[in-house]
Amino acid sequence: MSVQVEKLEKSMAKLTIEVSAEVFGTAMNQAYQKMKKRISIPGFRKGKAPRAMVEKMYGPGIFYEEAANIAIPDAYEEAAKESGLDIVAQPEIDVVQIEKGQPFIFTATVAVKPEVTLGDYKGIEVEKQNTEVTDEDVNAELDKVREKNSRMITIDERATEDGDTVVIDFDGFVDGERFEGGKAEDYELVLGSHSFIDTFEEQLVGKNIGDEVDVNVTFPDQYQAEELQGKPALFKVKIKEIKVKELPELDDDFAQDVSECDTLEEYKEETKKKLSEAKEEAAKNQKESAVIDKIIENAQMEIPEQMLNAQVRQMTQEFAQRLQMQGLSLEQYMQFTGMSPHSLTEEIKPQALKRIQSRLVLEAVADAENIEVSEEDIDKEIGEMAKMYQMEAEKLKETIGEEEKKHISRDIAVQKAVELVVDAAVEK
């Protein structure tokens, strides 16, 4: 196998990879073995026709696609290592030459880690954050705790108001026809939560138990169900129950129920301390983010589209996993919010770009400052990982390969770079 590397613009490169005729011949034979049971030749039982007979009848091209699929992965992996490039996304493959008895040639267009030209990264000026905790902050936190400890009670003496939870049956129609997913019974909906499309919830305010309401809405143009996009719909809704939250009294009993404190005053002091710690942490994170944003602004780099798309896919998968932990699928989330796959991608893309840029500039700082990572640093990190996985540190260390160890080392170097630039920042 041989490989030629051509550097392209915008942090891209093209690998031209040549697989020997002998190796490709082996792939052709493997393709034949894999496909022969699906090939019928007159005079032979299915799967028993010799390869030469199959190629005579159908031509050797019958095996080309499968042989290419067999040959490409190993050849690409070897070529990627030989190229010495830091490849950051899946390749785009194009076949250049494929012919029986000849070398198999294909190209792999790849995104490579962009070069970063750093600007100023020390002495970055950032705005000093206010970490004072006021009585209003404490009262607001107590209200949140009261909300968490509230209970729902059913009322029937008044009409619905914004913030009420209503239990409803609904049946949806578009162009006079019911549509999939448009019907439910005993559905609990918080009015004003904007969890339903358009003005659905607003049209249920001021209604009484037993009322039957015609709710008219229009689906968004970017709604995930294409057949409903931009269409007006009628929902026939019946109000079955009205529920409101009943909050606990703010007194010593409340403090004892929700904490280890004996009195409300003690609980307020404890709450103030926790809020102060949280504000300090938030200020630290905000300072870190502001410093990195400025370093990105001062730097120069070109992010290849393939690298950005790969990051978007990864972050979408992470988001889907978080939703799944809450018992919700990504498809259900898009249906409830009226988002489409395209609009979700566009929403994630700026965050993905920021994540890439942050990593690149911090790695560049680590290199510029010759930041070193010791074995002790790595062992400490593995120890933290072991706690998270509930494993013994030594056993975890045995399972970690050299490549993963390099990633851990790089992550530690990046974190040290964060500490360096944040410590060097100037608050004004």
C-alpha positions in Angstrom: 0.0 0.0 0.0 1.1 3.5 -0.7 -0.3 6.9 0.3 0.2 10.4 -1.1 -0.8 13.5 1.0 -2.1 16.7 -0.6 -2.8 19.6 1.8 -5.9 21.6 0.9 -7.3 24.9 2.0 -9.3 25.4 5.3 -7.6 22.7 7.3 -8.4 19.9 4.8 -6.2 17.2 3.2 -6.6 14.6 0.5 -5.0 11.1 0.9 -4.6 9.2 -2.3 -4.3 5.6 -1.3 -3.2 2.7 -3.5 -3.9 -0.9 -2.5 -1.8 -3.5 -4.4 -3.5 -5.7 -7.0 -2.7 -8.7 -4.8 -4.4 -7.3 -1.7 -7.4 -6.2 -3.7 -7.5 -9.6 -5.3 -7.9 -11.1 -1.8 -10.7 -8.6 -1.1 -12.4 -9.6 -4.4 -12.3 -13.3 -3.3 -13.7 -12.4 0.1 -16.5 -10.5 -1.7 -17.2 -13.6 -3.8 -17.4 -15.8 -0.7 -19.8 -13.3 1.0 -22.0 -12.9 -2.0 -22.1 -16.3 -3.7 -25.1 -17.6 -1.8 -27.2 -14.8 -3.3 -26.1 -15.4 -6.9 -28.0 -17.8 -9.3 -26.2 -19.3 -12.4 -28.1 -21.7 -14.7 -26.8 -25.3 -14.2 -25.5 -24.6 -10.7 -27.1 -24.9 -7.3 -27.4 -21.5 -5.6 -24.1 -20.5 -4.1 -22.1 -23.3 -5.9 -21.1 -21.4 -9.1 -17.4 -20.9 -9.3 -16.2 -17.3 -9.2 -14.9 -17.4 -12.8 -18.3 -18.5 -14.0 -20.0 -15.7 -12.1 -17.6 -13.1 -13.5 -18.0 -14.5 -17.0 -21.8 -14.1 -16.8 -22.1 -10.9 -14.8 -18.6 -9.3 -15.2 -16.1 -8.9 -12.4 -17.8 -5.6 -11.5 -20.4 -7.6 -9.6 -17.9 -7.8 -6.8 -16.3 -4.4 -6.9 -18.5 -2.6 -4.4 -18.3 -5.3 -1.8 -14.5 -5.7 -2.4 -14.0 -1.9 -2.0 -16.0 -2.0 1.3 -13.7 -4.8 2.5 -10.5 -3.2 1.4 -11.1 0.5 2.4 -11.3 0.4 6.2 -7.9 -1.3 6.8 -6.2 0.6 4.0 -7.5 3.9 5.2 -6.5 3.3 8.9 -3.0 2.4 7.8 -2.8 5.4 5.5 -4.1 7.7 8.2 -1.3 6.6 10.5 1.4 6.8 7.8 0.3 10.3 6.8 1.1 11.7 10.3 -2.0 13.9 10.0 -4.1 14.8 13.1 -7.5 13.8 11.5 -10.5 15.1 13.3 -13.5 13.8 11.4 -14.7 10.9 9.3 -13.3 10.9 5.8 -15.1 11.4 2.5 -14.2 8.4 0.2 -14.0 8.5 -3.6 -12.9 5.6 -5.7 -10.4 6.6 -8.4 -9.5 3.2 -9.9 -11.2 -0.2 -9.4 -10.4 -3.0 -11.9 -9.7 -6.7 -11.6 -5.9 -7.5 -11.6 -5.0 -3.8 -11.1 -4.2 -1.7 -8.0 -7.2 -0.3 -6.2 -6.9 3.4 -5.8 -9.2 5.7 -3.8 -9.0 9.1 -2.1 -10.0 10.1 1.4 -10.7 13.8 2.0 -10.2 14.5 5.6 -10.5 17.4 8.1 -7.3 17.9 10.0 -6.7 19.7 13.3 -6.5 23.4 12.4 -3.4 25.4 13.1 -3.9 28.1 15.7 -2.2 31.4 15.8 -2.5 32.8 19.3 -3.0 36.4 20.0 -2.8 37.8 23.6 -3.8 35.2 26.1 -2.2 36.6 29.3 -3.5 39.7 31.1 -7.0 39.4 29.6 -9.3 42.1 31.1 -12.7 40.8 32.3 -15.5 42.4 34.3 -15.5 41.6 38.0 -18.6 39.7 39.0 -20.8 40.7 42.0 -21.0 37.8 44.4 -23.0 39.6 47.2 -26.0 37.6 48.4 -29.0 39.9 49.3 -32.1 39.2 51.4 -34.1 39.2 48.1 -31.8 36.3 46.9 -32.5 34.4 50.1 -36.2 34.9 49.9 -36.3 33.9 46.2 -34.5 30.6 47.1 -36.9 29.9 50.0 -39.8 30.4 47.5 -38.2 27.8 45.2 -38.0 25.3 48.1 -41.6 26.1 49.0 -42.5 25.3 45.3 -40.7 22.0 45.5 -42.6 21.1 48.7 -45.9 22.3 47.5 -48.9 20.0 46.9 -51.6 20.0 44.2 -55.1 20.6 45.3 -58.2 20.4 43.1 -60.5 23.5 43.0 -63.9 24.0 41.4 -65.0 27.4 42.6 -63.4 29.5 39.9 -62.3 29.6 36.3 -58.8 28.6 35.1 -56.0 31.1 35.5 -52.5 31.3 34.1 -50.3 29.0 36.1 -53.0 26.5 36.9 -52.7 22.8 36.0 -55.6 21.6 34.0 -56.6 18.0 33.3 -58.0 17.8 29.8 -59.2 15.5 27.0 -58.4 16.7 23.6 -58.9 15.6 20.0 -57.1 17.4 17.1 -58.2 17.8 13.5 -56.5 19.1 10.4 -58.7 19.7 7.3 -61.5 18.0 9.2 -59.5 14.8 9.7 -57.9 13.4 12.9 -54.1 13.2 12.8 -51.7 10.9 14.5 -50.6 12.0 18.0 -53.4 14.6 18.2 -55.6 12.9 20.8 -55.2 12.3 24.5 -57.3 11.8 27.7 -56.6 13.0 31.2 -53.7 15.0 30.0 -52.2 17.4 32.6 -51.2 20.8 31.2 -49.7 23.8 33.0 -51.2 26.9 31.6 -48.6 29.4 30.7 -45.8 26.8 30.4 -45.7 27.1 26.6 -45.3 23.4 26.3 -48.0 23.3 23.6 -47.8 25.0 20.2 -49.0 28.5 19.3 -51.8 29.9 21.5 -53.2 26.6 22.7 -52.8 27.3 26.4 -54.0 30.9 26.3 -57.3 29.8 24.8 -58.0 27.6 27.9 -57.7 30.5 30.4 -61.0 31.7 31.9 -62.7 28.4 31.4 -64.6 26.3 34.0 -64.7 22.5 34.8 -66.9 20.8 32.2 -66.4 23.4 29.5 -65.8 22.1 26.0 -63.6 24.5 24.1 -62.7 24.7 20.4 -59.0 25.7 20.3 -57.7 27.0 17.0 -53.9 26.9 16.4 -51.4 26.9 13.5 -48.5 24.4 13.4 -45.1 26.1 12.9 -43.6 26.1 9.4 -40.6 24.1 10.8 -42.8 21.5 12.7 -41.1 18.1 12.8 -44.1 16.3 11.3 -43.9 17.5 7.7 -47.5 16.8 6.9 -48.6 19.3 9.6 -46.1 22.1 8.8 -47.8 25.5 8.6 -51.3 24.0 8.8 -54.2 25.3 10.9 -55.7 22.8 13.3 -58.7 22.6 15.5 -58.5 20.9 18.9 -61.7 20.0 20.7 -60.8 20.2 24.4 -62.8 19.3 27.5 -61.8 20.8 30.9 -62.0 18.0 33.5 -60.1 19.3 36.5 -58.4 22.5 37.7 -55.5 22.1 40.1 -53.4 24.7 41.9 -50.3 24.5 44.1 -50.6 24.9 47.8 -47.4 26.2 49.3 -46.3 25.4 52.9 -46.1 28.2 55.5 -42.7 29.8 55.9 -42.0 29.1 59.6 -39.9 27.0 61.9 -41.8 23.8 61.1 -41.0 24.4 57.4 -37.3 24.8 58.2 -37.3 21.6 60.2 -39.0 19.7 57.4 -36.6 20.7 54.6 -33.3 21.0 56.6 -31.4 20.1 59.7 -32.1 23.5 61.1 -34.3 24.1 64.1 -35.5 27.6 63.3 -36.4 29.6 60.2 -33.6 32.1 61.0 -31.0 29.3 61.1 -32.3 28.0 57.8 -32.0 31.4 56.2 -28.4 31.7 57.4 -27.6 28.3 56.0 -29.3 29.2 52.7 -27.4 32.5 52.5 -24.1 30.6 52.9 -25.0 28.1 50.2 -26.0 30.9 47.8 -22.8 32.7 48.5 -20.8 29.6 47.6 -22.9 29.1 44.5 -22.4 32.7 43.4 -18.6 32.4 43.9 -18.6 29.3 41.7 -20.7 30.9 39.1 -18.5 34.0 39.1 -15.4 31.7 38.7 -17.1 29.9 35.7 -18.2 33.2 34.1 -14.7 34.6 34.5 -13.2 31.5 32.9 -15.7 31.7 30.0 -15.1 35.4 29.4 -11.3 34.9 29.4 -11.5 32.0 26.9 -13.9 34.0 24.7 -11.4 36.8 24.5 -8.5 34.4 23.7 -10.6 32.9 20.9 -11.3 36.4 19.6 -7.6 37.3 19.6 -6.6 34.0 17.9 -6.7 33.0 14.2 -7.9 29.5 13.0 -10.0 27.9 10.3 -12.5 25.3 11.5 -13.3 22.8 8.7 -17.0 22.1 8.1 -16.5 18.4 8.6 -15.0 19.0 12.1 -17.9 21.2 13.1 -20.5 18.7 11.8 -18.9 15.9 13.7 -19.0 18.0 16.9 -22.7 18.8 16.3 -23.5 15.1 15.9 -21.7 14.3 19.1 -23.5 17.0 21.1 -26.8 16.0 19.6 -26.2 12.4 20.8 -25.2 13.8 24.3 -28.5 15.8 24.4 -30.5 12.8 23.3 -28.9 10.7 26.1 -29.8 13.4 28.7 -33.4 13.4 27.5 -33.5 9.6 27.7 -32.5 9.8 31.3 -35.6 12.0 31.8 -37.7 9.4 30.0 -38.1 11.4 26.8 -36.9 10.6 23.3 -35.3 13.1 21.0 -38.3 12.6 18.6 -40.8 13.4 21.4 -38.8 16.5 22.4 -38.9 17.8 18.9 -42.6 17.1 18.6 -43.4 18.9 21.9 -41.2 21.9 21.0 -42.2 22.1 17.4 -38.5 21.8 16.4 -37.2 20.0 13.3 -33.9 18.2 13.0 -32.6 21.1 11.0 -33.6 23.8 13.6 -32.1 21.6 16.4 -28.8 21.4 14.4 -28.8 25.1 13.9 -29.4 25.7 17.6 -26.5 23.4 18.6 -24.0 24.6 16.0 -22.8 27.8 17.8 -22.2 25.8 21.0 -20.3 23.2 19.0 -18.2 25.8 17.4 -17.4 27.4 20.8 -16.4 23.9 22.2 -14.0 23.3 19.3 -12.5 26.8 19.4 -12.0 26.6 23.2 -10.2 23.3 23.0 -8.0 24.4 20.2 -6.8 27.7 21.8 -6.3 26.0 25.2 -4.2 23.2 23.6 -2.2 26.0 21.8 -1.6 27.8 25.1 -0.5 24.5 26.7 2.0 24.0 23.8 3.2 27.7 23.9 3.7 27.5 27.7 5.4 24.0 27.5 2.9 22.8 30.1 4.0 19.4 31.4 1.8 16.6 32.8 3.5 14.3 35.4 2.7 10.7 36.1 1.4 11.8 39.4 -1.1 14.1 37.6 -2.3 11.2 35.5 -2.6 8.9 38.5 -4.6 11.5 40.4 -7.0 11.8 37.4 -7.4 8.1 37.1 -8.1 8.0 40.8 -11.0 10.5 40.3 -12.3 8.4 37.4 -12.2 5.3 39.5 -14.3 6.9 42.1 -16.9 7.9 39.5 -16.9 4.4 38.1 -16.8 2.8 41.5 -13.7 0.9 40.7 -10.3 0.4 42.2 -7.8 2.8 40.8 -5.2 0.2 40.0 -7.7 -2.0 38.2 -8.9 0.9 36.1 -5.3 1.9 35.3 -4.7 -1.6 34.0 -7.5 -1.2 31.5 -6.4 2.1 30.1 -4.3 1.9 26.9 -1.6 4.2 25.8 -3.9 6.1 23.4 -6.4 6.8 26.2 -3.6 7.8 28.5 -2.5 10.4 26.0 -6.0 11.8 25.9 -6.1 12.0 29.7 -2.7 13.8 29.7 -3.9 16.2 27.1 -7.1 16.9 29.1 -5.0 17.7 32.2 -2.7 20.0 30.1 -5.8 21.9 28.9 -7.1 22.3 32.4 -3.7 23.6 33.5 -3.9 26.1 30.6 -7.3 27.2 31.8 -5.9 27.9 35.3 -2.9 29.7 33.8 -4.9 32.2 31.7 -7.6 32.7 34.4 -5.0 33.4 37.0 -3.3 35.9 34.7 -6.5 37.7 33.9 -7.2 41.2 35.2 -10.6 41.9 36.8 -11.8 45.5 36.4 
